[in-house]
Amino acid sequence: MTDAKRKWNRRKEARPAEILEAALALFIENGFAATKLTDVAKEAGVAKGTLYLYFDTKEALFRAAVRHALTDNLGAVEQAAVVAEGSLAALVPKLLQQAATRIAGSRVPAILRLVLADGRAFPDLAAIWHEEVVSRMLNLLTGLITAGQARGEIRAGDPKLHAMSIVGPMITGVLYQEMFGDLEKPGLNLETLASQHADTVLRGLLTRPRDA
């Protein structure tokens, strides 16, 4: 049996995931503008008409690909928030370690670099990233910070700005490693950054010291 026949004999249920994997690889390698739906279909081993059954535009395909890449990672972060039971002191170290290990080791940094590179020419990319990632994480943290302020555990200040101060350095670190990791030996240790930043930011946010 030829490779082409094997691809067509796969279960239909597997096709969307295979299309998304192919799309991710091509978006990351070629950029959004240069990636054609016909190339994605070819890479996934499906007819272009089959691809259109699932995704009617390239933007819709990109949105689904982002969700596909982030589902496990963001789900783990949200689960950590549940386990932390609303405690920012318990959540922040886990959240930053997730960024250092799960997210940094995935395709997420490459997707973020793609959004930064092509976002001005294709504003929908930035909107998709904001809706699927940024708002989701900032809303989670902002809610926890607001609740902590009401209990007197978190210092006064704009909860959203506090949330940005938590995640900002890790985003910078992940991007730094993505862009310059091959140029530095040893490269940036993201797990060390996560640990140090968690301690620093919590000492600034909590009304009582962590070790009090």
Buried (B, 14 or more C-beta within 10 A) or exposed (E): EEEEEEBEEEEEEEBBEBBBBBBBBBBBEEBBEEBEBEBBBBBBBBEEEBBEEBBEEBBEBBBBBBBBBBEEBBEBBEEBBEEBEBBBBBBBBBBBBBBBBBBBEBBBBBBBBBBBBBBEEBEBBBBBBBEBBBEBBBEBBBBBBBBBBEEEBBEEEEBBEBBBBBBEBBBEBBBBBBEEBEEEEEEBEBEEBBBEBBBEBBEEBBEEEEEE
